[in-house]
Amino acid sequence: MGNNNATEVSELAAEFGRRVAIQLDRRNWDGAKAVIDAARIEFESSVDLLDTPLEDAVHPRTAATLAREFGAVTLRDLVDIPPEYMAAAPNMGITRVREITQALAAAKQGKNHE
């Protein structure tokens, strides 16, 4: 999935749904499971973690400050903001900036962090 827009995702999901239905109609449980597994892999590989909403990536108070001070909504919005600039924002300290940089590093590496 190159573009990852809503229409493309919907069409791909519908195609996988048709393929699962065919396997189920044939009572091919293993075939249906294989299609579901393939769909899971396709969708997981298409997710860009930099598009993660801030409220899902950092502490809610941090996300609110970043939205207010920088207009940031996703991790991608923070990529070009220097850490020292973020640290200068109200209610932001080294701990919050460290949390943000760790979230960015995890997203760039393609890993979920919790």
N, C-alpha and C positions, 0 to 999 in steps of 0.2 A: 504494500500500500504506500504509494509515494506521497500523496498529498494529505491524507488523513483528514479530509473534510467530512462533514456529517453525512452528505449524500453518498460518498464513496463507502463509508463505514456501514451505512444502512444497506446499501446494495450487497456488500460483501456478507453481512450478517444474514440477509435474505437468501443468498446463494448457499451458505453453509446450512441454513435451515432446510432448504430444499434437499440438499444432499443427505442430511440426517433423516428427513422424512422418507426418502427413497429406501435407505437402509432399514429403517423401522418397518416399512411396508413389506419388505422382503424378510422380515424377522431376523435380520443379520445384526445381532446385538454388538458383536465385535466390530463390524463395519461402522455402525453408528458411533460407537465409542471412539474409533479411529478418526472419524470426521470431527467429532467434538474436540478431541485432543489437537487435531490440526488447526481448528478454529482458535483454540486457546493460544497456541503458539503464535499464530498469525497476529492476533490482536495484541498479545503481550509484547511482541517485537515491534509493533507499530507505535507504541506509546512512547512519547518523548517526555521524560521525567522533568525536563525544564519547564514544561507546561503545567506542572503541578500547582494548584492554587496555594497561595501562601498559608492560608489557614489549615491546610492539610500537611504542610511541611515544617512549620515553626510554631512556637507558642502563640496562642491567639492574641496576646497583648503585643507581641513583636509584629505579627501580621498587621494589626490595626495601625501601629506606628508607621510601618513601611508604606501602607496604603495612603495614610494621611500625609506623610512627609515627602514621599517620592512618587506617588501615584502607582505604586507597584501592586499587581494583582497575582502574578505568577512568579516562580523562581526566575524564569527567563528575563523578567523585568529588572532583576537585580544584577545581572551578569556584568554590566558596565559601570556599576556604582562602586567606587573604591571603598573598602572596609572603613578607612578612617573618616570618610564622608558620612557613612551610615552611623558610625560611633558618635558623631557630633550631633546627631538628631536627639530631640528630647526623649528621655526615658530609655535610651539605648546605651548600653555599656559594652564592655569587652565580652561578657558572657553571651549577650544577645547576638553580637556580631559573630562570635565564634559559632553559635548555633546556625546562623545564616550561611556562613562560609562552609560549614560541614554539610548542610543541606544542598548547597550548590555543588560541592565536590561529589557528593553521592549521586546527584542527578546527572552530572556530566559523565560519571563512570557507569551510569545505567543501573544503579542499585537503589533499592528502596532503603530508607533509613527510618528508624523509629526511635 
